[in-house]
């Protein structure tokens, strides 16, 4: 959602579309707070929020993983290179993130809410090994992504200095697969020792916890590695990859909806396999999306606009905009048409505020970052 760096100088409409879809699904999901949705609509909103964040995580892993891999192939991969990569990543996400944390903290203090766990957020450890607190709950995916990259960079640096004569390609592949396997073992341990039988709790204790989720980022990184090394083959088979991805989603749908796999009868599926399979399916869509032709200019401009402000929307839409609207406007007795007007107001304020936030804060910082923190990734 916040990764604008492309695989090359060329923009890919398909990837921009995926970013725009991701943030749109997230907005639709959180509109459940407006409509108090239940039944089929409520399930659709739950599913859209789930899929929106997974798209965000995997696509980021694919794009950033490709950059990291190209940088790691350099003959002299130094501490300076690793530090610069991490600095660029943190400069991309932290300034806006820190400002929003400050804004939400002020709001909480003014309204008398607890801020006792806010100290965890600047360090991005709010959901490292335990469920995220009630403060700024939608921020859980940022530590998942950034911790995943930091772990990979640090371990790559260590192994490159330890195994000097080893192939860089082999080292990169070993580190990424090794971290995925380690995450698998952690989830296996959780499944063996957990007594949880509720999906809502699972969403907080597994889906949103860093140590159980960095494999989704790394699956995207791994696919970026294969794309870099086998680009012609992957692009020639893009329709096959798309078909397999759709088939995998269909199988997951059948098992969950038709065969009713639940934590009560298949905890191993939810705790260990479900999320990596979703991440894999998303990866399989990417080659097809990379080949999407640009749409008419009006549509393309709209998608680009949403992509530009997507990170700002992500940071502001829920714990700032929707929280304040719901705090000052009681919608409990609203009729449907009134709720619809409220939703339009919410979306309008979110987009407008996000545009201002992007234009006058996020964009200038990104321009400084691009000018002064250049990676040697050629």
N, C-alpha and C positions, 0 to 999 in steps of 0.2 A: 504494500500500500504506500509505503514511503520510499521505495527504491526506484529512482528515476534513471539510474545508470543503465544504458542499454548494452547488449552484447557487442554491438558495433555502433558506428556513428548513426546508422539508420534506425529510425523508429519502427517499431512493430505494432501495427494496429491491434493485432490479436492479443498481445500482452497488455496493451493499454486497456483494451476491452475487459480483460480479466481483472485488472486493478479496479476499474470502474464498477464491474459486477460485484467484486468483493465488498466494497464500501456500501454499495446499494443494498446488498443482502443484509449487511450489518444494521443499516438504518431501518430496514423493514423488520428485522428481528426485534430491535429495541422499541419499535412502535407498539409492541405488546403492552408496554407500560401505559400507553394512552388508551388502548381499547380493552384492556384486561381480557385478552383473547383466550378462548378455550376451544375445544373440539378440533376440527380439521385445521382451521385458521391458526390456532395456537400451535399445533404441531408443525405447520408450515413455517411459522415464524421461528420456532426452535431450530428447525432444520436449516433455515436460511442463515441464522446466526452461526451455527456450527460450520456450514460450508463456507461462508464468507471469510471467517478467520482462517480456515484451513487453506483456502486459496491464497490469502495474504502471506501465510507462513511459507508455503511451498514455493510460490513464485519468487519470493525474496531469496530463499535458499538457492534457487536455480540461477538467478542473476548475480548475486553476490558470490556464490560458489565459483562461477566461471571466472570472475575477476580474481579471486583468491588463488585459484589454480594457476592462472597465467602468471601471476606474480611469483608464486612458489617455484615455478620452473626456472627462474633465473639461476645462473650459476652460483651467485653469491647471495643467498637469502639470509639476511642479517637481522639482528635485533631491531635495527633502525627500520627495516622494511616491515617487520611485524608490527612495530609500534606505530608506524605511519598508517598501516591498514586499520588498526584498532582505533586510532585517533580519528581517521576519516569517518568510520562507522559511528563513533560516539558523537562526533560533531554533526552528523546528519540527524541524529534522533534526540540527543540530550537537551540542546537549548530550548526547543519547543516543549519538550516533555517537562523540563524543570519549570518553565514558566506556567504551564497548566497545573502542575503540582502546587505551585505557590498560589495560584488563583483558587483552586479547590480548597486548599488549607485555609485561606482567608474566609471563604464562604462557610466552611464548617465551623470556624471559630465564631463568626458572626451569628450563626444560627444555633450555637451551643452543642454541636456534635463532637464526638471524640476524635482526637488526632494523635492518639498515643502511639500509633504504629506508622506514622508518616515517615519517620526516620529511615525506614526500610526502602522507601521508594527511590530516593536519589541513588542508592547503591544497587538498585534493581534486584533486590533479594526478597521482595515482598511475597513472592510465590516460588522461591527456589526449591524448597522441599516440603512445603505445606500449603494449604489453601490460601488464596489471597484474601486479605481483610476486606471489610465492606467499603473502605475508602478507595475511590477510583478503581473499581473492580475490573473494568474493561481493559485496563492496562496490562493484564497478565501476559498477553502475547508478545509484548516488547522484550521482557526479560528472556522469554523462550528463544527468540531470534538472536538477540545480541549475545547472550551467554553461549549459545551454540557457536557463533562465529569466534568468540573469544577463546573458547576451549580448543577449537580447531587450530587457530593461529598459534596459540602457545604450544600445543603438542607438536605441530608441524615444525616449529622452531627447534624444539628439543630433539626430535628425531633426526632433523637435518644436520644437527651438530654432532649427534651420536653416531649416526650411520652415514658418514661422509661419502663413501663410495657407492652407496645404494642408489638405485634409480629414483629420481624425483617422482616419476609417475607412480611407481610402486609404493613409495612412502605415502604419497597423498591418498591413494586408494586404501592403503592399509589403515591409516589414521581414521578416515571417514567411516569405513566399514567397521572398524574396531569400536568407535564411539556409538554407532548404531547398535552393535551387538551388546555393548555395555548397557545401553538404555533398555534393550530387550530384557536383559537379566534383571535390571531393577524392577521392571514391570512384572516379570515373572515372580520375583520375591514378593512384590505387593499383592499379586493375585493369591499367592499361597497363604499369606498372613492376614489378608483383609476379610472382614465379615460383612462389608457393605453390600447391600442388595438393591440400592436405589440409584437410578440413573442420574437424578439431580445431584446427589452427593458425589457420584462418580465424576460428574462434570467439574466439580471443585477439587476433588482429591487426586484425580489422574489427568484429565484433559487439560487442566489449567496449571499444572505444576511443572516447573522447568525440568527437573531431573527425569521426568517421564515423557517429556515432549520434544527434547532437542533432536530426537531421531527424525521428526517430521521436517525440521530445517535441513538436516543432514541428508535426507532422501532427496531433497531438492538440490543440495550441493552435489551429491553423487550423480544425479542426472545431468547437471551442468558439466561435470567431468566427462561423462560419456558423450555428451553433445560436442564438446570441444575436440575430442579425439576421434569421433566417428560421425561427424556432422553429415557427410554425404549419405551414408547408409541410413541414418535416422530420418533425414528429410525425405529420402526416397521411399521410406516405409511409413510416412506420417499418417496415412489413412489407416494402415493396419494398427499403428499405435493408438489412434483415436478409437477404432473399433474395439480393441482390447480394453481400453480405458472405460468405454461405455459399458462393455460386458461386465467388467469388474464392478462398476457402480450398480448395474442391474442385479448381479449376484448378491451384493451387500444389501440392496433393497429387499430382495426376496427373503434373504435369511432374517432380516430384522422385522419386516412387516408381515410377510406371509408365514414364515416358519417360527416367527416370534421368539427370536433369540433374546433372552433377557439376562440380567445379572443373576437372577434366581436359578436359571438352568444352563447358562453358558458364560460364567464370569470370565473365563479364559479368553473368550472372543472379544469382550469389551475392554478388558484390562490390558490385553497383550496385542491383539491382532487388528482391531477395528481401525484405529487411527493410522498406523503405518500403511494399511491397505488403501485407505482414503487418500493419503499422501501420494502413494504410488499411482493411483488412478489419475490424480490431478497432473502428475508429471507426464503421463502418457498423452494428455491433451496438448501439451506445449508445442511439439513439433508442428501439429496442424495449425495451431494459432500463429506460429511464427510465419506461416505461409499465407496468412489472410491478406487479401488485397485491401488497400485503403478504401474506405467508404466515401460517399459524397461528402463534400467539404463541410457542410453544416453538421452532419453527424460526427465526422472526425473531430471538428472543433469542440463539439460538446463533450465527447469522450476525453479529449485532451484536457479540457477545463476541469472535469471531475477528477482526472488523474493528478493534476497539479495541486488541487486542494484536498486530496484524499487523506493525507496524513493529518492535516489540520481538522478535518471532519472527524477523523478517528479520535483525536484528542479531546475535542470540544463537545461532540454531539450529545453525550449521555450524562456524564457527571457534572457538566456545566450547564448546557442549554436546557436539556430536558428536566434535569433536577430542579433548576430555578423555576421553569414554567410550571411544573407540577407542584412546587412549594407555594407559589403565589396564586395559582389558579386551581380551584377545586373542581375536578371533572367527574366526581362520583355520580352526579345526577344529570350529566349531560346526555342529550339525545344523540343519535348517530350523526345527524348533520352537524351538530355542534362539535362532536369529536373529530369529524372530518375537517372542519375549519381549524380546530386546534392543531391537528396534524399538519395542515398546510402552513400554519404559523410557525410550528416547530421546525419544519424543513426549510422554510424561507429564512428564518433566523440562523439556523445552522449553516446553511450554504453562504449566506451573506457574511456572517461573522468569520467563517472559515476562510473566505476569500480575503478579507481584511487581514486576518492573522497570517495567511500565506504571503500576501503581497508586502506587508510592512515588517514582518519579523522572520518568517521561515525562509523566504526567497533570498533576502540579503545575506543571511548566514550561509545559505547554500552556495551563493555566488562567491563569497569569501573562501569557503571550503574548496570549491573547484579551482579557484585561482592560486591558493597558497598551499594546498595539501594535495599535490599531484602524485599519483602512483605511477611507478615505472613498470607498467604491465604489458609492454610490447615485446 
